[in-house]
Amino acid sequence: MAQNRHWEQDKEATVYIGNIDERATSAMVYEIMLQMGPIHNIHMPRDRVTQTHQGFGFVEFRTPTDAEYAANVMNGVKLYGKSLRVNKASADKQKAAEVAASAPC
């Protein structure tokens, strides 16, 4: 499982995952999303102080078809009682995540 702060990804093969419970780990999200297809990369921005994830992330699949399938199947699935929001990622969401992750405290 690769998790990098910045990476060049295939935006067509990437999904945004929101409303992730604080107890969920990146490994857990990886295992859940792996059921939808082979994963190329996962990125869950972390708070600079607490080092906990910020409740959202991005998963890049090997193909856009797998990303579309994940968005259709996983949207609304409950994890720790919270409904996940899974959508095809947009450049705006990804840019906002990079800005938020690099913002000074």
Backbone as CSV, one residue per row, in Angstrom:
resi,resn,N_x,N_y,N_z,CA_x,CA_y,CA_z,C_x,C_y,C_z
1,MET,0.854,-1.166,0.000,0.000,0.000,0.000,0.901,1.229,0.000
2,ALA,0.713,2.047,-0.991,1.498,3.276,-1.061,0.664,4.433,-0.540
3,GLN,1.277,5.270,0.263,0.585,6.458,0.756,1.585,7.601,0.724
4,ASN,1.384,8.517,-0.219,2.300,9.627,-0.397,1.573,10.940,-0.210
5,ARG,2.319,11.954,0.205,1.722,13.270,0.391,1.350,13.886,-0.955
6,HIS,2.223,13.760,-1.939,1.957,14.275,-3.277,2.279,13.169,-4.268
7,TRP,1.428,12.998,-5.230,1.697,11.999,-6.239,0.947,12.370,-7.505
8,GLU,1.444,11.869,-8.612,0.766,12.062,-9.890,-0.197,10.905,-10.055
9,GLN,-1.493,11.214,-10.101,-2.456,10.138,-10.195,-3.329,10.287,-11.427
10,ASP,-3.943,9.183,-11.794,-4.920,9.163,-12.873,-6.237,9.632,-12.273
11,LYS,-6.615,10.865,-12.540,-7.816,11.440,-11.931,-9.082,10.687,-12.330
12,GLU,-9.073,10.076,-13.509,-10.238,9.307,-13.951,-10.392,8.011,-13.159
13,ALA,-9.304,7.542,-12.556,-9.326,6.283,-11.804,-9.315,6.527,-10.296
14,THR,-9.598,7.760,-9.873,-9.514,8.124,-8.460,-10.887,8.452,-7.895
15,VAL,-11.148,7.957,-6.675,-12.391,8.291,-5.973,-12.061,9.071,-4.710
16,TYR,-12.982,9.951,-4.354,-12.930,10.697,-3.097,-13.753,9.911,-2.086
17,ILE,-13.240,9.744,-0.878,-13.988,9.095,0.195,-14.098,10.097,1.333
18,GLY,-15.318,10.429,1.708,-15.541,11.376,2.786,-16.334,10.761,3.919
19,ASN,-16.409,11.489,5.017,-17.145,11.078,6.211,-16.538,9.820,6.843
20,ILE,-15.220,9.732,6.810,-14.517,8.583,7.390,-14.391,8.796,8.896
21,ASP,-14.828,7.828,9.658,-14.757,7.901,11.118,-13.303,7.983,11.574
22,GLU,-13.082,8.685,12.676,-11.721,8.869,13.198,-11.064,7.555,13.609
23,ARG,-11.853,6.518,13.903,-11.283,5.225,14.306,-10.776,4.413,13.124
24,ALA,-11.199,4.767,11.916,-10.786,4.026,10.723,-9.335,4.359,10.384
25,THR,-8.587,3.351,10.004,-7.189,3.545,9.611,-7.079,3.512,8.090
26,SER,-5.949,3.984,7.578,-5.747,3.922,6.135,-5.680,2.465,5.673
27,ALA,-5.141,1.578,6.499,-5.100,0.155,6.151,-6.511,-0.417,6.050
28,MET,-7.396,0.012,6.931,-8.779,-0.447,6.906,-9.486,0.039,5.636
29,VAL,-9.301,1.310,5.312,-9.904,1.866,4.097,-9.349,1.142,2.872
30,TYR,-8.057,0.880,2.873,-7.424,0.143,1.778,-8.080,-1.224,1.599
31,GLU,-8.229,-1.975,2.682,-8.813,-3.317,2.600,-10.262,-3.279,2.114
32,ILE,-11.022,-2.296,2.565,-12.416,-2.174,2.136,-12.485,-1.850,0.646
33,MET,-11.685,-0.882,0.216,-11.738,-0.458,-1.182,-11.098,-1.473,-2.120
34,LEU,-10.185,-2.286,-1.618,-9.555,-3.322,-2.433,-10.588,-4.314,-2.963
35,GLN,-11.698,-4.447,-2.259,-12.768,-5.330,-2.714,-13.395,-4.836,-4.018
36,MET,-13.208,-3.564,-4.345,-13.779,-2.978,-5.551,-12.867,-3.139,-6.763
37,GLY,-11.585,-3.396,-6.516,-10.637,-3.566,-7.614,-9.223,-3.273,-7.145
38,PRO,-8.233,-3.584,-7.996,-6.836,-3.339,-7.636,-6.573,-1.849,-7.402
39,ILE,-5.846,-1.553,-6.337,-5.562,-0.171,-5.947,-4.124,0.180,-6.313
40,HIS,-3.979,1.353,-6.904,-2.643,1.859,-7.233,-2.078,2.691,-6.084
41,ASN,-2.940,3.487,-5.421,-2.464,4.378,-4.369,-3.621,4.803,-3.475
42,ILE,-3.304,5.163,-2.238,-4.292,5.711,-1.307,-3.653,6.912,-0.611
43,HIS,-4.462,7.957,-0.421,-3.960,9.172,0.239,-5.027,9.670,1.202
44,MET,-4.686,9.707,2.487,-5.587,10.240,3.507,-4.832,11.352,4.229
45,PRO,-5.117,12.622,3.894,-4.406,13.738,4.528,-4.500,13.673,6.049
46,ARG,-3.398,14.026,6.697,-3.322,13.977,8.161,-3.168,15.379,8.733
47,ASP,-3.696,15.550,9.924,-3.515,16.787,10.669,-2.050,16.874,11.081
48,ARG,-1.449,18.025,10.904,-0.021,18.174,11.217,0.289,18.017,12.697
49,VAL,-0.634,18.382,13.553,-0.386,18.320,14.993,-0.724,16.944,15.550
50,THR,-1.941,16.485,15.300,-2.393,15.229,15.900,-1.979,14.000,15.108
51,GLN,-1.610,14.191,13.850,-1.244,13.099,12.951,-2.385,12.115,12.699
52,THR,-3.621,12.532,12.963,-4.774,11.698,12.626,-5.311,12.152,11.276
53,HIS,-5.974,11.232,10.569,-6.517,11.616,9.262,-7.636,12.632,9.455
54,GLN,-7.937,13.357,8.403,-8.885,14.462,8.482,-10.306,14.070,8.095
55,GLY,-10.579,12.771,8.010,-11.943,12.319,7.743,-12.272,12.143,6.277
56,PHE,-11.268,12.252,5.416,-11.492,12.018,3.994,-10.196,11.512,3.372
57,GLY,-10.312,11.027,2.147,-9.131,10.547,1.450,-9.425,10.293,-0.010
58,PHE,-8.406,9.831,-0.711,-8.508,9.530,-2.130,-7.921,8.152,-2.375
59,VAL,-8.598,7.375,-3.205,-8.099,6.060,-3.586,-7.985,6.037,-5.103
60,GLU,-6.788,5.739,-5.583,-6.565,5.618,-7.023,-6.556,4.137,-7.381
61,PHE,-7.478,3.762,-8.235,-7.563,2.384,-8.714,-6.705,2.222,-9.963
62,ARG,-6.520,1.000,-10.388,-5.737,0.734,-11.598,-6.473,1.200,-12.854
63,THR,-7.823,1.149,-12.825,-8.594,1.541,-14.010,-9.746,2.463,-13.627
64,PRO,-10.166,3.328,-14.546,-11.340,4.168,-14.297,-12.613,3.350,-14.069
65,THR,-12.697,2.188,-14.683,-13.870,1.322,-14.504,-13.995,0.885,-13.048
66,ASP,-12.884,0.525,-12.427,-12.905,0.133,-11.014,-13.302,1.306,-10.124
67,ALA,-12.836,2.507,-10.461,-13.198,3.700,-9.683,-14.697,3.973,-9.784
68,GLU,-15.236,3.856,-10.978,-16.675,4.065,-11.182,-17.476,3.031,-10.391
69,TYR,-17.030,1.782,-10.435,-17.688,0.704,-9.697,-17.654,0.990,-8.191
70,ALA,-16.502,1.412,-7.680,-16.367,1.723,-6.251,-17.304,2.854,-5.847
71,ALA,-17.393,3.892,-6.671,-18.273,5.023,-6.363,-19.729,4.576,-6.319
72,ASN,-20.113,3.706,-7.225,-21.500,3.227,-7.269,-21.832,2.288,-6.118
73,VAL,-20.918,1.405,-5.769,-21.192,0.376,-4.762,-20.955,0.871,-3.333
74,MET,-19.886,1.628,-3.116,-19.480,1.970,-1.750,-20.118,3.236,-1.189
75,ASN,-20.696,4.079,-2.031,-21.322,5.302,-1.534,-22.476,4.937,-0.603
76,GLY,-22.429,5.426,0.626,-23.485,5.152,1.597,-23.221,3.968,2.510
77,VAL,-22.176,3.185,2.224,-21.833,2.052,3.084,-21.397,2.598,4.444
78,LYS,-21.856,1.950,5.521,-21.536,2.427,6.872,-20.240,1.804,7.384
79,LEU,-19.415,2.668,7.975,-18.184,2.255,8.631,-18.180,2.921,9.994
80,TYR,-18.196,2.123,11.054,-18.330,2.637,12.419,-19.582,3.504,12.558
81,GLY,-20.651,3.106,11.882,-21.926,3.810,12.008,-22.054,5.073,11.180
82,LYS,-21.021,5.448,10.441,-21.067,6.646,9.597,-21.135,6.231,8.132
83,SER,-22.039,6.851,7.390,-22.173,6.548,5.962,-21.035,7.193,5.183
84,LEU,-20.268,6.360,4.488,-19.185,6.879,3.662,-19.755,7.614,2.455
85,ARG,-19.103,8.688,2.063,-19.430,9.378,0.816,-18.317,9.029,-0.165
86,VAL,-18.669,8.305,-1.204,-17.678,7.889,-2.195,-18.132,8.401,-3.556
87,ASN,-17.304,9.252,-4.150,-17.604,9.847,-5.454,-16.347,9.853,-6.304
88,LYS,-16.539,9.915,-7.609,-15.389,10.117,-8.482,-14.723,11.415,-8.047
89,ALA,-13.423,11.411,-7.920,-12.683,12.584,-7.445,-12.647,13.659,-8.518
90,SER,-12.698,14.896,-8.066,-12.542,16.022,-8.989,-11.232,16.718,-8.667
91,ALA,-10.702,17.439,-9.624,-9.446,18.164,-9.412,-9.600,19.184,-8.296
92,ASP,-10.785,19.797,-8.168,-11.020,20.797,-7.124,-10.896,20.192,-5.735
93,LYS,-11.485,19.003,-5.514,-11.410,18.354,-4.207,-9.972,17.978,-3.876
94,GLN,-9.249,17.477,-4.874,-7.880,17.067,-4.632,-6.997,18.265,-4.327
95,LYS,-7.192,19.368,-5.024,-6.406,20.575,-4.765,-6.717,21.114,-3.371
96,ALA,-7.986,21.116,-2.989,-8.371,21.584,-1.656,-7.723,20.723,-0.578
97,ALA,-7.637,19.420,-0.804,-7.016,18.520,0.170,-5.529,18.815,0.306
98,GLU,-4.862,19.084,-0.810,-3.437,19.391,-0.755,-3.194,20.698,-0.004
99,VAL,-4.037,21.695,-0.252,-3.897,22.982,0.423,-4.144,22.820,1.919
100,ALA,-5.205,22.088,2.285,-5.536,21.886,3.699,-4.432,21.117,4.419
101,ALA,-3.866,20.120,3.757,-2.832,19.301,4.385,-1.533,20.078,4.588
102,SER,-1.286,21.073,3.732,-0.031,21.811,3.846,-0.177,23.155,4.553
103,ALA,-1.390,23.489,4.986,-1.622,24.774,5.655,-0.934,24.795,7.016
104,PRO,-0.337,25.932,7.371,0.294,26.031,8.695,-0.748,25.984,9.804
105,CYS,-0.346,25.512,10.963,-1.260,25.375,12.106,-1.643,26.713,12.679
